[in-house]
Amino acid sequence: MEWHQITYFQTVAKMQHITQAAEQLAISQPALSRSIAKLEDELGVKLFNRKGRNIYLNRYGEMFLKRVEQAIKQIEIGTQEILQDIHPESGTINLAFLPSLGMSFVPDILSTYRSEFPNVKFLLHQTSNQEIFSQVKSGKVDLALFSLLEDDEDLIWEPLMTEELFLIVSKNHWLAEYDEVDLKMIENEPFISFREGYGLRTILHNFCLEAGLAPDIVFEGEDIGTVSGLVSANLGVSIVPNIEVLKKTKVKMIHVKKPICNRKIGIAHLKDGYLSPVTKNFIQYVQGFVHNK
């Protein structure tokens, strides 16, 4: 059963005349008659009683028409829902982002964006780098703000900004007297890292390799706030971006001059995935926001 058969049937049922229905549908009368006959064959029952040039629904046709009109109404509703959901000024955006970006970067963008487009809705997902990667690949989210640690042919990832990463130590740690260090200086220090699947873990591991270090990992955290708290308790040192959650009265942030420690944050979406008008509009807005910041 094809969709055009359904709409043809509805038109004939309303007009009760094959020739007039064919004219309204802009098809030939024989083609319309064949379509109705094929539909009846598929259903295994006649839907019309014929009298001269006019045809009338029988009780099976009336039964079928009721369901057809309900189905068409639901499809119309579904169509309107989709159009509303993708509209550039009132649609919905499914956005995933790193937890560290939820402190100020993402709220700042959403606040200014919503001041211009107050009717746009957001579904937000805050999770690890690895999980964000999976969500974008599977199409569960429209867009993502994260660090792409390796190229992937299925994704389009456009860099937005570069974040410096700092060595953090407790205020009473011996390294707290330095404003900048070589990473090699933490060689014998207990290190607080991030759990497997978090992008910062991979990034920090690569920095340590570059510095010729094999860090003694004593704790693995899930968020920068926890890592910072452990560092402030003098349980180890770590490397993190400069975000508001850091207890800067209890930790010292130190610039790492060798190797240069930073991470790139970008916006990503599926290469061959559908981008709604509202999503395209938001991408352009984010790029302009970062450029003008």
DRENDO-1510 file (C-alpha; in Angstrom, 1 decimal, always signed):
<recs>
REC; n; res; u; v; w
REC; 1; MET; +0.0; +0.0; +0.0 .
REC; 2; GLU; +1.4; +3.3; -1.1 .
REC; 3; TRP; +0.7; +6.8; +0.3 .
REC; 4; HIS; -0.7; +8.1; -3.0 .
REC; 5; GLN; -3.3; +5.3; -2.9 .
REC; 6; ILE; -4.5; +6.6; +0.5 .
REC; 7; THR; -4.8; +10.2; -0.7 .
REC; 8; TYR; -6.5; +9.1; -3.9 .
REC; 9; PHE; -9.0; +7.1; -1.9 .
REC; 10; GLN; -9.8; +10.0; +0.4 .
REC; 11; THR; -10.4; +12.3; -2.6 .
REC; 12; VAL; -12.7; +9.8; -4.4 .
REC; 13; ALA; -14.6; +9.1; -1.1 .
REC; 14; LYS; -15.3; +12.8; -0.7 .
REC; 15; MET; -16.2; +13.7; -4.3 .
REC; 16; GLN; -18.0; +10.4; -5.1 .
REC; 17; HIS; -17.1; +10.8; -8.7 .
REC; 18; ILE; -14.1; +9.3; -10.4 .
REC; 19; THR; -13.8; +11.8; -13.3 .
REC; 20; GLN; -14.0; +14.8; -11.0 .
REC; 21; ALA; -11.6; +13.3; -8.5 .
REC; 22; ALA; -9.1; +12.6; -11.3 .
REC; 23; GLU; -9.3; +16.2; -12.5 .
REC; 24; GLN; -8.7; +17.5; -8.9 .
REC; 25; LEU; -5.8; +15.1; -8.5 .
REC; 26; ALA; -4.4; +16.0; -12.0 .
REC; 27; ILE; -4.2; +12.4; -13.1 .
REC; 28; SER; -6.0; +10.4; -15.7 .
REC; 29; GLN; -9.3; +8.7; -14.9 .
REC; 30; PRO; -7.9; +5.2; -15.9 .
REC; 31; ALA; -4.9; +5.7; -13.6 .
REC; 32; LEU; -7.1; +6.7; -10.7 .
REC; 33; SER; -9.4; +3.7; -11.3 .
REC; 34; ARG; -6.4; +1.4; -11.4 .
REC; 35; SER; -5.1; +2.8; -8.1 .
REC; 36; ILE; -8.5; +2.4; -6.3 .
REC; 37; ALA; -8.8; -1.2; -7.8 .
REC; 38; LYS; -5.3; -2.0; -6.6 .
REC; 39; LEU; -6.1; -0.7; -3.1 .
REC; 40; GLU; -9.2; -2.8; -2.9 .
REC; 41; ASP; -7.3; -5.9; -4.1 .
REC; 42; GLU; -4.7; -5.3; -1.3 .
REC; 43; LEU; -7.4; -5.0; +1.3 .
REC; 44; GLY; -9.3; -7.9; -0.1 .
REC; 45; VAL; -12.6; -6.0; +0.0 .
REC; 46; LYS; -14.6; -3.6; -2.2 .
REC; 47; LEU; -14.7; -0.1; -0.7 .
REC; 48; PHE; -17.2; +1.5; -3.1 .
REC; 49; ASN; -20.6; +0.7; -4.6 .
REC; 50; ARG; -20.9; +2.0; -8.1 .
REC; 51; LYS; -24.0; +3.6; -9.7 .
REC; 52; GLY; -23.5; +5.0; -13.1 .
REC; 53; ARG; -20.7; +7.6; -13.1 .
REC; 54; ASN; -21.0; +8.0; -9.4 .
REC; 55; ILE; -19.5; +5.8; -6.7 .
REC; 56; TYR; -20.5; +5.6; -3.0 .
REC; 57; LEU; -18.6; +4.3; +0.0 .
REC; 58; ASN; -20.0; +1.0; +1.3 .
REC; 59; ARG; -19.7; +0.2; +5.0 .
REC; 60; TYR; -16.1; -1.1; +4.5 .
REC; 61; GLY; -15.2; +2.1; +2.7 .
REC; 62; GLU; -16.7; +4.2; +5.5 .
REC; 63; MET; -14.8; +2.1; +8.1 .
REC; 64; PHE; -11.5; +2.6; +6.1 .
REC; 65; LEU; -12.1; +6.3; +5.5 .
REC; 66; LYS; -12.4; +7.0; +9.2 .
REC; 67; ARG; -9.0; +5.5; +9.8 .
REC; 68; VAL; -7.5; +7.1; +6.8 .
REC; 69; GLU; -8.6; +10.6; +7.9 .
REC; 70; GLN; -7.2; +9.9; +11.4 .
REC; 71; ALA; -3.9; +8.8; +9.9 .
REC; 72; ILE; -3.7; +11.8; +7.6 .
REC; 73; LYS; -4.5; +14.1; +10.5 .
REC; 74; GLN; -1.7; +12.6; +12.6 .
REC; 75; ILE; +0.8; +12.9; +9.7 .
REC; 76; GLU; -0.2; +16.6; +9.3 .
REC; 77; ILE; +0.4; +17.1; +13.0 .
REC; 78; GLY; +3.7; +15.3; +12.7 .
REC; 79; THR; +4.7; +17.5; +9.8 .
REC; 80; GLN; +3.9; +20.6; +11.7 .
REC; 81; GLU; +5.9; +19.4; +14.7 .
REC; 82; ILE; +8.9; +18.8; +12.5 .
REC; 83; LEU; +8.6; +22.2; +10.9 .
REC; 84; GLN; +8.3; +23.8; +14.3 .
REC; 85; ASP; +11.3; +21.8; +15.7 .
REC; 86; ILE; +13.6; +22.9; +12.9 .
REC; 87; HIS; +12.5; +26.5; +12.5 .
REC; 88; PRO; +15.5; +28.9; +13.0 .
REC; 89; GLU; +13.6; +31.0; +15.5 .
REC; 90; SER; +11.6; +28.4; +17.4 .
REC; 91; GLY; +13.3; +25.0; +16.9 .
REC; 92; THR; +15.1; +22.6; +19.2 .
REC; 93; ILE; +18.8; +22.0; +19.4 .
REC; 94; ASN; +20.3; +18.8; +21.0 .
REC; 95; LEU; +23.7; +19.9; +22.3 .
REC; 96; ALA; +26.4; +17.9; +24.1 .
REC; 97; PHE; +29.4; +19.6; +25.8 .
REC; 98; LEU; +32.2; +18.9; +28.2 .
REC; 99; PRO; +31.5; +19.5; +31.9 .
REC; 100; SER; +34.3; +22.1; +32.1 .
REC; 101; LEU; +32.5; +24.2; +29.5 .
REC; 102; GLY; +29.3; +24.2; +31.6 .
REC; 103; MET; +30.9; +26.6; +34.1 .
REC; 104; SER; +30.8; +29.8; +32.0 .
REC; 105; PHE; +31.4; +29.1; +28.3 .
REC; 106; VAL; +28.2; +27.3; +27.4 .
REC; 107; PRO; +26.0; +29.4; +29.8 .
REC; 108; ASP; +27.4; +32.6; +28.3 .
REC; 109; ILE; +26.7; +31.5; +24.7 .
REC; 110; LEU; +23.1; +30.3; +25.5 .
REC; 111; SER; +22.3; +33.4; +27.5 .
REC; 112; THR; +23.3; +35.8; +24.6 .
REC; 113; TYR; +21.8; +33.5; +22.0 .
REC; 114; ARG; +18.4; +33.2; +23.8 .
REC; 115; SER; +18.3; +37.0; +24.1 .
REC; 116; GLU; +18.1; +37.1; +20.3 .
REC; 117; PHE; +16.1; +33.9; +19.8 .
REC; 118; PRO; +14.0; +33.4; +23.0 .
REC; 119; ASN; +11.8; +30.7; +21.5 .
REC; 120; VAL; +14.6; +28.3; +20.6 .
REC; 121; LYS; +14.8; +25.3; +23.0 .
REC; 122; PHE; +17.9; +23.3; +24.0 .
REC; 123; LEU; +18.3; +19.7; +25.1 .
REC; 124; LEU; +21.6; +19.7; +26.9 .
REC; 125; HIS; +23.9; +16.7; +27.5 .
REC; 126; GLN; +27.0; +17.2; +29.8 .
REC; 127; THR; +29.3; +14.2; +29.8 .
REC; 128; SER; +32.8; +12.9; +29.1 .
REC; 129; ASN; +34.7; +13.4; +25.8 .
REC; 130; GLN; +34.4; +9.8; +24.8 .
REC; 131; GLU; +30.6; +9.7; +25.5 .
REC; 132; ILE; +30.1; +13.0; +23.5 .
REC; 133; PHE; +32.0; +11.4; +20.6 .
REC; 134; SER; +29.7; +8.4; +20.7 .
REC; 135; GLN; +26.6; +10.6; +20.9 .
REC; 136; VAL; +27.6; +12.6; +17.8 .
REC; 137; LYS; +28.5; +9.5; +15.9 .
REC; 138; SER; +25.2; +7.8; +16.7 .
REC; 139; GLY; +23.2; +10.9; +15.8 .
REC; 140; LYS; +21.8; +11.2; +19.4 .
REC; 141; VAL; +22.8; +14.9; +19.5 .
REC; 142; ASP; +22.8; +17.5; +16.8 .
REC; 143; LEU; +26.0; +19.3; +17.9 .
REC; 144; ALA; +28.8; +18.9; +20.3 .
REC; 145; LEU; +31.4; +21.1; +22.0 .
REC; 146; PHE; +34.5; +19.0; +22.8 .
REC; 147; SER; +38.1; +18.1; +22.0 .
REC; 148; LEU; +38.5; +15.8; +19.0 .
REC; 149; LEU; +41.5; +13.6; +20.0 .
REC; 150; GLU; +41.7; +11.8; +16.6 .
REC; 151; ASP; +40.4; +12.5; +13.2 .
REC; 152; ASP; +37.2; +10.8; +12.2 .
REC; 153; GLU; +35.9; +10.7; +8.6 .
REC; 154; ASP; +32.3; +10.7; +9.8 .
REC; 155; LEU; +32.5; +14.0; +11.7 .
REC; 156; ILE; +33.0; +17.6; +10.8 .
REC; 157; TRP; +34.9; +19.2; +13.7 .
REC; 158; GLU; +35.7; +22.9; +13.5 .
REC; 159; PRO; +38.1; +24.4; +16.0 .
REC; 160; LEU; +36.7; +27.3; +18.1 .
REC; 161; MET; +39.4; +28.1; +20.6 .
REC; 162; THR; +42.5; +27.0; +22.3 .
REC; 163; GLU; +42.5; +26.7; +26.1 .
REC; 164; GLU; +45.7; +26.8; +28.1 .
REC; 165; LEU; +46.1; +24.1; +30.7 .
REC; 166; PHE; +47.8; +24.9; +34.0 .
REC; 167; LEU; +49.7; +22.8; +36.5 .
REC; 168; ILE; +47.8; +23.2; +39.9 .
REC; 169; VAL; +49.4; +22.5; +43.3 .
REC; 170; SER; +48.2; +23.3; +46.8 .
REC; 171; LYS; +49.2; +26.6; +48.2 .
REC; 172; ASN; +51.7; +25.0; +50.6 .
REC; 173; HIS; +53.3; +22.8; +48.0 .
REC; 174; TRP; +57.0; +23.4; +47.2 .
REC; 175; LEU; +56.1; +24.2; +43.6 .
REC; 176; ALA; +53.7; +27.0; +44.7 .
REC; 177; GLU; +56.7; +29.4; +44.7 .
REC; 178; TYR; +57.0; +29.1; +40.9 .
REC; 179; ASP; +54.9; +31.0; +38.3 .
REC; 180; GLU; +56.0; +28.8; +35.5 .
REC; 181; VAL; +57.7; +25.4; +35.3 .
REC; 182; ASP; +58.9; +22.6; +33.0 .
REC; 183; LEU; +56.5; +19.7; +33.4 .
REC; 184; LYS; +59.6; +17.5; +34.2 .
REC; 185; MET; +59.6; +19.1; +37.6 .
REC; 186; ILE; +56.6; +17.0; +38.8 .
REC; 187; GLU; +58.4; +13.7; +38.0 .
REC; 188; ASN; +58.4; +12.5; +41.6 .
REC; 189; GLU; +55.0; +14.0; +42.6 .
REC; 190; PRO; +51.8; +12.0; +43.1 .
REC; 191; PHE; +49.5; +12.9; +40.2 .
REC; 192; ILE; +45.7; +13.3; +40.2 .
REC; 193; SER; +44.3; +12.4; +36.8 .
REC; 194; PHE; +40.9; +11.9; +35.2 .
REC; 195; ARG; +39.0; +8.6; +34.7 .
REC; 196; GLU; +39.2; +6.6; +31.5 .
REC; 197; GLY; +37.0; +8.1; +28.8 .
REC; 198; TYR; +37.6; +11.7; +29.8 .
REC; 199; GLY; +39.4; +13.7; +27.2 .
REC; 200; LEU; +41.7; +15.4; +29.7 .
REC; 201; ARG; +43.1; +12.1; +30.7 .
REC; 202; THR; +44.3; +11.4; +27.2 .
REC; 203; ILE; +45.6; +14.9; +26.8 .
REC; 204; LEU; +47.5; +14.8; +30.1 .
REC; 205; HIS; +48.9; +11.4; +29.3 .
REC; 206; ASN; +50.3; +12.8; +26.0 .
REC; 207; PHE; +51.8; +15.8; +27.8 .
REC; 208; CYS; +53.6; +13.5; +30.3 .
REC; 209; LEU; +54.9; +11.3; +27.4 .
REC; 210; GLU; +56.2; +14.4; +25.7 .
REC; 211; ALA; +58.0; +15.5; +28.9 .
REC; 212; GLY; +59.4; +12.0; +29.4 .
REC; 213; LEU; +57.3; +11.3; +32.5 .
REC; 214; ALA; +55.5; +8.3; +33.8 .
REC; 215; PRO; +53.2; +9.9; +36.3 .
REC; 216; ASP; +52.4; +8.2; +39.6 .
REC; 217; ILE; +48.6; +8.4; +39.4 .
REC; 218; VAL; +47.1; +8.3; +42.9 .
REC; 219; PHE; +43.5; +9.4; +42.2 .
REC; 220; GLU; +41.3; +9.5; +39.2 .
REC; 221; GLY; +38.5; +12.1; +39.2 .
REC; 222; GLU; +35.4; +12.7; +37.0 .
REC; 223; ASP; +35.4; +16.5; +37.2 .
REC; 224; ILE; +37.7; +19.4; +37.6 .
REC; 225; GLY; +36.1; +20.5; +40.8 .
REC; 226; THR; +36.9; +17.2; +42.5 .
REC; 227; VAL; +40.5; +17.1; +41.1 .
REC; 228; SER; +41.0; +20.6; +42.3 .
REC; 229; GLY; +39.7; +19.7; +45.8 .
REC; 230; LEU; +42.1; +16.8; +46.0 .
REC; 231; VAL; +45.0; +19.0; +44.9 .
REC; 232; SER; +44.1; +21.6; +47.5 .
REC; 233; ALA; +44.3; +18.9; +50.2 .
REC; 234; ASN; +47.9; +18.3; +49.1 .
REC; 235; LEU; +47.1; +14.8; +47.9 .
REC; 236; GLY; +48.9; +15.4; +44.5 .
REC; 237; VAL; +49.3; +17.7; +41.6 .
REC; 238; SER; +47.3; +17.9; +38.3 .
REC; 239; ILE; +46.8; +19.8; +35.1 .
REC; 240; VAL; +43.5; +21.5; +34.3 .
REC; 241; PRO; +42.0; +24.5; +32.4 .
REC; 242; ASN; +41.4; +27.7; +34.1 .
REC; 243; ILE; +37.7; +27.6; +35.1 .
REC; 244; GLU; +35.7; +29.3; +37.8 .
REC; 245; VAL; +35.2; +26.1; +39.9 .
REC; 246; LEU; +38.8; +26.1; +40.9 .
REC; 247; LYS; +39.4; +27.0; +44.5 .
REC; 248; LYS; +42.1; +29.5; +43.7 .
REC; 249; THR; +42.5; +30.5; +47.3 .
REC; 250; LYS; +43.7; +26.9; +48.0 .
REC; 251; VAL; +45.5; +26.0; +44.8 .
REC; 252; LYS; +48.3; +27.7; +42.8 .
REC; 253; MET; +47.9; +27.8; +39.0 .
REC; 254; ILE; +51.3; +27.6; +37.3 .
REC; 255; HIS; +52.0; +28.2; +33.6 .
REC; 256; VAL; +53.8; +25.2; +32.0 .
REC; 257; LYS; +56.4; +26.4; +29.6 .
REC; 258; LYS; +57.6; +23.0; +28.4 .
REC; 259; PRO; +55.9; +21.3; +26.8 .
REC; 260; ILE; +53.2; +23.9; +25.9 .
REC; 261; CYS; +50.0; +22.6; +27.5 .
REC; 262; ASN; +46.7; +23.4; +25.9 .
REC; 263; ARG; +43.7; +21.8; +24.4 .
REC; 264; LYS; +41.6; +22.7; +21.4 .
REC; 265; ILE; +37.8; +23.0; +21.8 .
REC; 266; GLY; +35.7; +22.7; +18.7 .
REC; 267; ILE; +32.1; +22.3; +17.5 .
REC; 268; ALA; +31.2; +19.0; +15.8 .
REC; 269; HIS; +28.4; +17.4; +13.9 .
REC; 270; LEU; +27.9; +14.4; +11.6 .
REC; 271; LYS; +29.4; +14.9; +8.2 .
REC; 272; ASP; +26.4; +13.4; +6.3 .
REC; 273; GLY; +23.8; +14.1; +9.0 .
REC; 274; TYR; +20.9; +16.4; +8.6 .
REC; 275; LEU; +21.4; +19.9; +10.0 .
REC; 276; SER; +18.2; +21.8; +10.7 .
REC; 277; PRO; +17.9; +25.5; +9.9 .
REC; 278; VAL; +18.0; +26.3; +13.7 .
REC; 279; THR; +21.1; +24.2; +14.1 .
REC; 280; LYS; +22.9; +25.8; +11.2 .
REC; 281; ASN; +21.9; +29.2; +12.7 .
REC; 282; PHE; +23.4; +28.3; +16.1 .
REC; 283; ILE; +26.7; +27.0; +14.6 .
REC; 284; GLN; +27.2; +30.4; +12.9 .
REC; 285; TYR; +26.3; +32.2; +16.1 .
REC; 286; VAL; +28.8; +30.2; +18.2 .
REC; 287; GLN; +31.5; +30.8; +15.6 .
REC; 288; GLY; +30.8; +34.6; +15.7 .
REC; 289; PHE; +30.6; +34.6; +19.5 .
REC; 290; VAL; +34.0; +33.0; +19.9 .
REC; 291; HIS; +35.5; +35.2; +17.2 .
REC; 292; ASN; +34.3; +38.4; +18.8 .
REC; 293; LYS; +35.0; +37.4; +22.4 .
</recs>
